[in-house]
């Protein structure tokens, strides 16, 4: 997909934090044997903190197993975090810690926090029509009048570019891109304030990815939506997001405004991600950063910096001391002992700069 086909994200709204995640942890026990005894634990999310401003799109990126999807599911309380705070500002302008709420207390918040799933096929019930799929959240939340639901579903279909004639069709009659439009319509049914998108275009053909992203950006501008966007394609992330948070083994290692992170990364892992795919223009090709070894085991992470066994810039302090996420410049946070002294290769769209281009990362 050409990055020129994707509309860049608009500036955030009033800039107030809608979501504040503080020191979030999710630990899964490792059980073995007939008695299912606990023999260890996996630190899927290990001390993650970030804010999402109202009207902003924040992306979480990283390799498979880095904890980005687990973080997103904790935010929505699809799974219960082990510790930490998830502070959400409701439409009544009150701050609620989502992590500590019971299922009964969570229910009123569900209309304000919705999710767009990665696979548009398995996320839609094949036995339900579009009216039933999109109208179900309306019915569950008190809209009992059928005609009222029909009118609202037709309105939602129009918003995502589908005609009202499709109301009584089943999911199998649609293409992948159309199914994802249905998923987006369902997510918007209750007028949410926060939408968590878990790799919403990764299962789609390249030809329709830009269409879906442009639709999401248009809806964000129209309704003031706030996105927490989980992705692996950095070329998409660059144009979709206001800020990007890079995760590695359950931790955020770098977080910055999109342009800053792509033009001047300050963590070696980010530099490697930005060099991960071939460049279509030979003039833009630069030497690929090949990471040695495997991703650290979250059940038995290395001492010091988790990334040091694969880092070509590692020194003794990296192996013995754990770095903290510190602000190196306005809005740019890095967890690296050598961030201030390293000059790393970033990307831009200029063909005149051989070290810069648009890339994607394997997640």
Secondary structure as the mmCIF struct_conf table of DSSP 4:
data_model
#
loop_
_struct_conf.conf_type_id
_struct_conf.id
_struct_conf.beg_label_comp_id
_struct_conf.beg_label_asym_id
_struct_conf.beg_label_seq_id
_struct_conf.end_label_comp_id
_struct_conf.end_label_asym_id
_struct_conf.end_label_seq_id
HELX_RH_3T_P HELX_RH_3T_P1 UNK A 3 UNK A 5
BEND BEND1 UNK A 6 UNK A 6
HELX_LH_PP_P HELX_LH_PP_P1 UNK A 7 UNK A 12
BEND BEND2 UNK A 13 UNK A 14
STRN STRN1 UNK A 17 UNK A 32
TURN_TY1_P TURN_TY1_P1 UNK A 33 UNK A 36
STRN STRN2 UNK A 37 UNK A 53
TURN_TY1_P TURN_TY1_P2 UNK A 54 UNK A 55
STRN STRN3 UNK A 57 UNK A 61
BEND BEND3 UNK A 63 UNK A 63
TURN_TY1_P TURN_TY1_P3 UNK A 64 UNK A 65
BEND BEND4 UNK A 66 UNK A 67
HELX_RH_AL_P HELX_RH_AL_P1 UNK A 68 UNK A 75
TURN_TY1_P TURN_TY1_P4 UNK A 76 UNK A 77
BEND BEND5 UNK A 78 UNK A 79
BEND BEND6 UNK A 82 UNK A 82
STRN STRN4 UNK A 83 UNK A 89
TURN_TY1_P TURN_TY1_P5 UNK A 91 UNK A 92
BEND BEND7 UNK A 93 UNK A 93
STRN STRN5 UNK A 95 UNK A 97
HELX_RH_3T_P HELX_RH_3T_P2 UNK A 98 UNK A 100
HELX_RH_AL_P HELX_RH_AL_P2 UNK A 103 UNK A 106
HELX_RH_3T_P HELX_RH_3T_P3 UNK A 107 UNK A 112
STRN STRN6 UNK A 113 UNK A 116
BEND BEND8 UNK A 118 UNK A 118
TURN_TY1_P TURN_TY1_P6 UNK A 120 UNK A 123
BEND BEND9 UNK A 124 UNK A 124
TURN_TY1_P TURN_TY1_P7 UNK A 126 UNK A 127
BEND BEND10 UNK A 128 UNK A 128
STRN STRN7 UNK A 129 UNK A 129
HELX_RH_AL_P HELX_RH_AL_P3 UNK A 130 UNK A 140
TURN_TY1_P TURN_TY1_P8 UNK A 141 UNK A 142
HELX_RH_AL_P HELX_RH_AL_P4 UNK A 146 UNK A 159
TURN_TY1_P TURN_TY1_P9 UNK A 160 UNK A 161
HELX_RH_3T_P HELX_RH_3T_P4 UNK A 164 UNK A 168
STRN STRN8 UNK A 170 UNK A 170
HELX_RH_3T_P HELX_RH_3T_P5 UNK A 171 UNK A 173
BEND BEND11 UNK A 174 UNK A 174
HELX_RH_AL_P HELX_RH_AL_P5 UNK A 176 UNK A 188
TURN_TY1_P TURN_TY1_P10 UNK A 189 UNK A 190
BEND BEND12 UNK A 193 UNK A 193
STRN STRN9 UNK A 194 UNK A 198
BEND BEND13 UNK A 199 UNK A 199
TURN_TY1_P TURN_TY1_P11 UNK A 200 UNK A 203
BEND BEND14 UNK A 204 UNK A 204
HELX_RH_AL_P HELX_RH_AL_P6 UNK A 206 UNK A 223
TURN_TY1_P TURN_TY1_P12 UNK A 224 UNK A 224
STRN STRN10 UNK A 226 UNK A 230
BEND BEND15 UNK A 232 UNK A 232
HELX_RH_AL_P HELX_RH_AL_P7 UNK A 234 UNK A 240
BEND BEND16 UNK A 242 UNK A 242
STRN STRN11 UNK A 243 UNK A 248
TURN_TY1_P TURN_TY1_P13 UNK A 249 UNK A 250
STRN STRN12 UNK A 251 UNK A 257
HELX_RH_AL_P HELX_RH_AL_P8 UNK A 258 UNK A 263
BEND BEND17 UNK A 264 UNK A 264
BEND BEND18 UNK A 267 UNK A 267
HELX_RH_AL_P HELX_RH_AL_P9 UNK A 268 UNK A 274
TURN_TY1_P TURN_TY1_P14 UNK A 275 UNK A 275
BEND BEND19 UNK A 276 UNK A 277
BEND BEND20 UNK A 280 UNK A 281
HELX_RH_3T_P HELX_RH_3T_P6 UNK A 282 UNK A 284
HELX_LH_PP_P HELX_LH_PP_P2 UNK A 290 UNK A 292
BEND BEND21 UNK A 293 UNK A 293
HELX_LH_PP_P HELX_LH_PP_P3 UNK A 295 UNK A 297
TURN_TY1_P TURN_TY1_P15 UNK A 298 UNK A 299
BEND BEND22 UNK A 300 UNK A 300
HELX_LH_PP_P HELX_LH_PP_P4 UNK A 301 UNK A 302
BEND BEND23 UNK A 303 UNK A 304
TURN_TY1_P TURN_TY1_P16 UNK A 306 UNK A 307
HELX_RH_3T_P HELX_RH_3T_P7 UNK A 308 UNK A 310
TURN_TY1_P TURN_TY1_P17 UNK A 312 UNK A 313
HELX_RH_AL_P HELX_RH_AL_P10 UNK A 316 UNK A 320
BEND BEND24 UNK A 321 UNK A 321
STRN STRN13 UNK A 326 UNK A 329
TURN_TY1_P TURN_TY1_P18 UNK A 330 UNK A 331
STRN STRN14 UNK A 332 UNK A 334
TURN_TY1_P TURN_TY1_P19 UNK A 337 UNK A 341
BEND BEND25 UNK A 349 UNK A 349
TURN_TY1_P TURN_TY1_P20 UNK A 351 UNK A 352
TURN_TY1_P TURN_TY1_P21 UNK A 354 UNK A 355
#
